[in-house]
């Protein structure tokens, strides 16, 4: 058993368990959360380095040989996702130390974040389709609690929508797994990939692939299944919104990339074409939805949707370059989007509202925060030389070389509208004079502490922009790996 | 059984989705519960020929590598059992949440749940 593959799951689990033992001591829980998130980051770095050195790593849980037992598989894509989510959890925990109130902490805020991370990392690592369902549920139940913790009326209402649609999606996922098991007799993803070409009913396989598309599509918030997202992501505390916005939909995107590169590749003319159409519609509807909004976090929520469109655009084009661009996009987006939600939380700490009409004048109050908003905002819109520019450039180049001009046009138009939305937030919240010069007491100290993770993530965005050549070559390696099915089968089923 | 059960599953899915589309919070949760049951039963039946076969227990004698006679496939049962346990936990949470919602909003009419949509 390879310890490296187990650590990203065991560290959060152990820290949550220990936090339960010291339920009454908030200070100890905070210390445990900081230590655990740093440990997670360290283990993620070591995992990525070793995957790059030796290639794909597989471990059989309980030493049951594949395909009978559950395997954990780390290829470059999984390792990259685990690293970037570890970065986000470190930032979230540090941000939470000042931004989360005592009431949340008393109800187990930190252990819940850790259980959420356990689910996320488990989903990235598992090589078993039913086990993926289990990790999704671990992630979901923690996110349900985090979503409604605090029990404001808004949170509870949004919680209903979030819980209902996610449970429905899980039921579809389970249905898909059941039928998939019926036609292949396998649950191990490598084993399924080996048996699927021999299935004599292609229509049935197509139906299963669409069930999976719907199930993961709800989780990833693609058109027309995204309605739960803008109804819910703006209600919990900013730190929770940020980790949800950064990670949760991206687990759905990861699952889509995984099953549509490994399992359902028999009929790309149908499945990947469908994904490409969905990608275009997701981009356009998401960004148009954002134009109509006047609430800081609701604008950002709609932008998550339009960005999901870019991520699955690469999957829809389905070439080496396109997949690499998608992977690059996911990595860049997780950091940038979480950071924008962090900034919105600081603005809320200063003014006590998220409503753009009532906001204003932040640039005179805190020039530093304004600068820190501009970095991720411009990166999201795709302004060079920030990370988002290279992500979009990669996708557009892939689109042009695959001669998919329509989707390229959609991507370019969406980019312009994103720039418009970000300028709107800039003008309304930061630039214009404040309509009501209300400041919450003692915000300076809190804002300074909360700006530490924001600054770190902004620096990372700039670094990704500057080192985009290197990260893109790593993404290309990852894309080569996921396109090489035979390699996956050989490694998992020796 | 193999003709009856698919019909039951179809009815379960249809009822579940119908219930979820009603305006009442209580019907929504009944729908969610039924949806879980429908997919559990589907796994059981879809694996027919594996799960529904009459046969000996799935135990292979010592020293052998394959079963001597036909055996029932234990995997679908394991899947369903896991799904039932997870579904139970999630549903318990949902019930508590729905109770809280009823107290906070004061009605079980889903059309009244619009505060999050006002910008």
Interface residues (C-beta under 8 A of the other chain):
Chain A: X130 X133 X134 X137 X140 X141 X144 X145 X148 X151 X153 X154 X156 X157 X158 X159 X160 X161 X163 X164 X167 X168 X170 X171 X172 X174 X175 X177 X178 X179 X181 X182 X185 X187 X231 X232 X234 X235 X292 X293 X294 X295 X298
Chain B: X20 X25 X28 X32 X35 X36 X38 X39 X40 X42 X43 X46 X47 X48 X50 X75 X76 X79 X82 X83 X86 X89 X90 X93 X94 X97 X98 X100 X101 X104 X105 X110 X113 X114 X115 X116 X117 X119
